C-alpha cells in the first residue's frame, strides 16, 4: 500500500470525524482520542522512566487501519447508510488490495532464491 493511499484514508477519516462531531455539537472524547492516537505512525516508549524513544506504533495496523475502513460516522444514518456501504466497498477493497500487495512483496523478499 502506497503512502498516498494511507494519507487519503486518513483525510477521509479526519474529515468525517470532524463533520460528525460538528453535527452532534460535541468535541473529542476519550474514545476518539484513543483512536487518533492509534493512527499515528510512531509512539513514545519510556526506558527506565528516564529516556524516551520513538518506536513504530503497532496499533496502527490493528486499530488504525480498521478505523479508516469502517467509516462509522454519525451522518451515515438512515438512507445515507447506502452511501456508507458504497464507500466501504470501494475504499475498503482498495485498502485490502494494498495490504495484500505489500504482504506479498514482503514475503517474497524473505524467500529469495
GROMACS elastic network, one bead per residue, 0.5 to 0.9 nm:
[ bonds ]
;  ai    aj funct       b0    kb
    1     4     6  0.85273   500
    1     5     6  0.67178   500
    1     6     6  0.73551   500
    1    94     6  0.89535   500
    1    95     6  0.73843   500
    1    96     6  0.88674   500
    1    97     6  0.78557   500
    1    99     6  0.55950   500
    1   100     6  0.81294   500
    1   101     6  0.69032   500
    1   102     6  0.58071   500
    2     5     6  0.55206   500
    2     6     6  0.68258   500
    2     7     6  0.89426   500
    2    98     6  0.73873   500
    2   102     6  0.86987   500
    3     6     6  0.52129   500
    3     7     6  0.61493   500
    3     8     6  0.86050   500
    4     8     6  0.60329   500
    4     9     6  0.86266   500
    5     8     6  0.50753   500
    5     9     6  0.63409   500
    5    10     6  0.86703   500
    5    94     6  0.87372   500
    5    95     6  0.79426   500
    5    98     6  0.84516   500
    6     9     6  0.50922   500
    6    10     6  0.62181   500
    6    11     6  0.86456   500
    6    65     6  0.85554   500
    6    68     6  0.87820   500
    6    95     6  0.82833   500
    7    11     6  0.61445   500
    7    12     6  0.86958   500
    8    11     6  0.50030   500
    8    12     6  0.62725   500
    8    13     6  0.85598   500
    9    12     6  0.51792   500
    9    13     6  0.61176   500
    9    14     6  0.86382   500
    9    65     6  0.85737   500
    9    68     6  0.58425   500
    9    69     6  0.76947   500
    9    91     6  0.80966   500
    9    95     6  0.87146   500
   10    14     6  0.60516   500
   10    15     6  0.84562   500
   10    39     6  0.82365   500
   10    68     6  0.65259   500
   11    14     6  0.52355   500
   11    15     6  0.60192   500
   11    16     6  0.84085   500
   12    15     6  0.52382   500
   12    16     6  0.59742   500
   12    17     6  0.84352   500
   12    68     6  0.78267   500
   12    71     6  0.84960   500
   13    16     6  0.52627   500
   13    17     6  0.60592   500
   13    18     6  0.86264   500
   13    67     6  0.77815   500
   13    68     6  0.57433   500
   13    69     6  0.85094   500
   13    71     6  0.69811   500
   13    73     6  0.89150   500
   14    17     6  0.50786   500
   14    18     6  0.61262   500
   14    19     6  0.85625   500
   15    18     6  0.52301   500
   15    19     6  0.61349   500
   15    20     6  0.85479   500
   16    19     6  0.51258   500
   16    20     6  0.60250   500
   16    21     6  0.85399   500
   16    71     6  0.77449   500
   16    72     6  0.86763   500
   16    73     6  0.63078   500
   16    74     6  0.86800   500
   16    75     6  0.84715   500
   17    20     6  0.51183   500
   17    21     6  0.61158   500
   17    22     6  0.84886   500
   17    32     6  0.87406   500
   17    72     6  0.87829   500
   17    73     6  0.65616   500
   17    74     6  0.85287   500
   18    21     6  0.51686   500
   18    22     6  0.60295   500
   18    23     6  0.85977   500
   18    27     6  0.84892   500
   19    22     6  0.50595   500
   19    23     6  0.61866   500
   19    24     6  0.85883   500
   19    73     6  0.84479   500
   19    74     6  0.85997   500
   19    75     6  0.79583   500
   20    23     6  0.51916   500
   20    24     6  0.61330   500
   20    25     6  0.85229   500
   20    26     6  0.87076   500
   20    73     6  0.59470   500
   20    74     6  0.53090   500
   20    75     6  0.61029   500
   21    25     6  0.59033   500
   21    26     6  0.52090   500
   21    27     6  0.58342   500
   21    28     6  0.77001   500
   21    73     6  0.89796   500
   21    74     6  0.81535   500
   22    25     6  0.51041   500
   22    26     6  0.65073   500
   22    27     6  0.77111   500
   23    26     6  0.79316   500
   23    74     6  0.80950   500
   23    75     6  0.78096   500
   24    27     6  0.85128   500
   24    74     6  0.79206   500
   26    29     6  0.84357   500
   27    32     6  0.89787   500
   28    31     6  0.78257   500
   28    32     6  0.56199   500
   28    33     6  0.63966   500
   29    32     6  0.54590   500
   29    33     6  0.62922   500
   29    34     6  0.87546   500
   30    33     6  0.50117   500
   30    34     6  0.61159   500
   30    35     6  0.87200   500
   31    34     6  0.51594   500
   31    35     6  0.64360   500
   31    36     6  0.87105   500
   32    35     6  0.51620   500
   32    36     6  0.61209   500
   32    37     6  0.85645   500
   33    37     6  0.60596   500
   33    38     6  0.85704   500
   34    37     6  0.50959   500
   34    38     6  0.62582   500
   34    39     6  0.89340   500
   35    38     6  0.50133   500
   35    39     6  0.65017   500
   35    63     6  0.73328   500
   35    64     6  0.68095   500
   35    67     6  0.74242   500
   36    39     6  0.53555   500
   36    40     6  0.69311   500
   36    64     6  0.79530   500
   37    40     6  0.56232   500
   37    41     6  0.89890   500
   37    43     6  0.82968   500
   37    59     6  0.86436   500
   37    60     6  0.86846   500
   37    64     6  0.86520   500
   38    41     6  0.80047   500
   38    43     6  0.87973   500
   38    57     6  0.72854   500
   38    58     6  0.82325   500
   38    59     6  0.51980   500
   38    60     6  0.52630   500
   38    61     6  0.86608   500
   38    62     6  0.86608   500
   38    63     6  0.63143   500
   38    64     6  0.54310   500
   39    42     6  0.88260   500
   39    57     6  0.82099   500
   39    59     6  0.72553   500
   39    61     6  0.83789   500
   39    63     6  0.74857   500
   39    65     6  0.75245   500
   39    67     6  0.84143   500
   39    68     6  0.87139   500
   40    43     6  0.72484   500
   40    56     6  0.89609   500
   40    57     6  0.69587   500
   40    59     6  0.85707   500
   40    60     6  0.65961   500
   40    64     6  0.80589   500
   41    55     6  0.86743   500
   41    56     6  0.60912   500
   41    57     6  0.54905   500
   41    58     6  0.83597   500
   41    59     6  0.88350   500
   41    60     6  0.65412   500
   42    54     6  0.61040   500
   42    55     6  0.54705   500
   42    58     6  0.84371   500
   42    60     6  0.86579   500
   43    53     6  0.82739   500
   43    54     6  0.55619   500
   43    55     6  0.56343   500
   43    56     6  0.63296   500
   43    57     6  0.55071   500
   44    52     6  0.61900   500
   44    53     6  0.55652   500
   44    55     6  0.62899   500
   44    56     6  0.87655   500
   44    57     6  0.87840   500
   45    51     6  0.82880   500
   45    52     6  0.55939   500
   45    53     6  0.51571   500
   45    54     6  0.60789   500
   45    55     6  0.65450   500
   46    49     6  0.56723   500
   46    50     6  0.68455   500
   46    51     6  0.56726   500
   46    53     6  0.63259   500
   46    54     6  0.88234   500
   47    50     6  0.59817   500
   47    51     6  0.51556   500
   47    52     6  0.61550   500
   47    53     6  0.75187   500
   48    51     6  0.68305   500
   48    52     6  0.89990   500
   49    52     6  0.79472   500
   54    57     6  0.89169   500
   56    59     6  0.89726   500
   56    60     6  0.86768   500
   57    60     6  0.57291   500
   57    61     6  0.80238   500
   58    61     6  0.57536   500
   58    62     6  0.68614   500
   58    63     6  0.86201   500
   59    62     6  0.50168   500
   59    63     6  0.52699   500
   59    64     6  0.63576   500
   59    65     6  0.88517   500
   60    63     6  0.56517   500
   60    65     6  0.63047   500
   60    66     6  0.87715   500
   61    64     6  0.59035   500
   61    65     6  0.57001   500
   61    66     6  0.78769   500
   62    65     6  0.66242   500
   62    66     6  0.67882   500
   63    66     6  0.53039   500
   63    67     6  0.61788   500
   63    68     6  0.87594   500
   64    67     6  0.51187   500
   64    68     6  0.62696   500
   64    69     6  0.87662   500
   65    69     6  0.62544   500
   65    70     6  0.87602   500
   65    95     6  0.84892   500
   66    69     6  0.51812   500
   66    70     6  0.61450   500
   67    70     6  0.54561   500
   67    71     6  0.69432   500
   67    72     6  0.79447   500
   68    71     6  0.63842   500
   68    92     6  0.86696   500
   69    72     6  0.86723   500
   69    87     6  0.89153   500
   69    88     6  0.64977   500
   69    91     6  0.71546   500
   69    92     6  0.54759   500
   69    95     6  0.76491   500
   70    73     6  0.87547   500
   70    84     6  0.88717   500
   70    88     6  0.67471   500
   70    92     6  0.80391   500
   71    76     6  0.85342   500
   71    84     6  0.69835   500
   71    85     6  0.89790   500
   71    87     6  0.80704   500
   71    88     6  0.71168   500
   72    75     6  0.88459   500
   72    76     6  0.74864   500
   72    84     6  0.83048   500
   73    76     6  0.57703   500
   73    77     6  0.82021   500
   73    84     6  0.88174   500
   74    77     6  0.63494   500
   75    78     6  0.87152   500
   75    80     6  0.73549   500
   75    81     6  0.86092   500
   76    79     6  0.77576   500
   76    82     6  0.81470   500
   76    83     6  0.74199   500
   76    84     6  0.60943   500
   77    80     6  0.54946   500
   77    81     6  0.52834   500
   77    82     6  0.89147   500
   77    84     6  0.87791   500
   78    81     6  0.56514   500
   78    82     6  0.82927   500
   79    82     6  0.61260   500
   79    83     6  0.79151   500
   80    83     6  0.52332   500
   80    84     6  0.65773   500
   80    85     6  0.89863   500
   81    85     6  0.63908   500
   81    86     6  0.87115   500
   82    85     6  0.51603   500
   82    86     6  0.63188   500
   82    87     6  0.87333   500
   83    87     6  0.62453   500
   83    88     6  0.85734   500
   84    87     6  0.51162   500
   84    88     6  0.60957   500
   84    89     6  0.85833   500
   85    89     6  0.60130   500
   85    90     6  0.85984   500
   86    89     6  0.51997   500
   86    90     6  0.63077   500
   86    91     6  0.84761   500
   87    90     6  0.53103   500
   87    91     6  0.57173   500
   87    92     6  0.74313   500
   88    91     6  0.54904   500
   88    93     6  0.75326   500
   89    92     6  0.53613   500
   89    93     6  0.57395   500
   89    94     6  0.84741   500
   90    93     6  0.53539   500
   90    94     6  0.63448   500
   90    95     6  0.87416   500
   91    94     6  0.51002   500
   91    95     6  0.61536   500
   91    96     6  0.86817   500
   92    95     6  0.50016   500
   92    96     6  0.61758   500
   92    97     6  0.85227   500
   93    96     6  0.51480   500
   93    97     6  0.60867   500
   93    98     6  0.85442   500
   94    97     6  0.50484   500
   94    98     6  0.60837   500
   94    99     6  0.86477   500
   95    98     6  0.50552   500
   95    99     6  0.62039   500
   95   100     6  0.84873   500
   96    99     6  0.51505   500
   96   100     6  0.60300   500
   96   101     6  0.86549   500
   97   101     6  0.61872   500
   97   102     6  0.86336   500
   98   101     6  0.52446   500
   98   102     6  0.62305   500
   98   103     6  0.85851   500
   99   102     6  0.51823   500
   99   103     6  0.61005   500
   99   104     6  0.86520   500
  100   103     6  0.51281   500
  100   104     6  0.62023   500
  100   105     6  0.86287   500
  101   104     6  0.51115   500
  101   105     6  0.61312   500
  101   106     6  0.85632   500
  102   105     6  0.51093   500
  102   106     6  0.60932   500
  102   107     6  0.85551   500
  103   106     6  0.50928   500
  103   107     6  0.60265   500
  103   108     6  0.84578   500
  104   107     6  0.51685   500
  104   108     6  0.60023   500
  104   109     6  0.85142   500
  105   108     6  0.51932   500
  105   109     6  0.62350   500
  105   110     6  0.89083   500
  106   109     6  0.51101   500
  106   110     6  0.65881   500
  107   110     6  0.51676   500
  107   111     6  0.66568   500
  108   111     6  0.53377   500
  108   112     6  0.66600   500
  109   112     6  0.60340   500
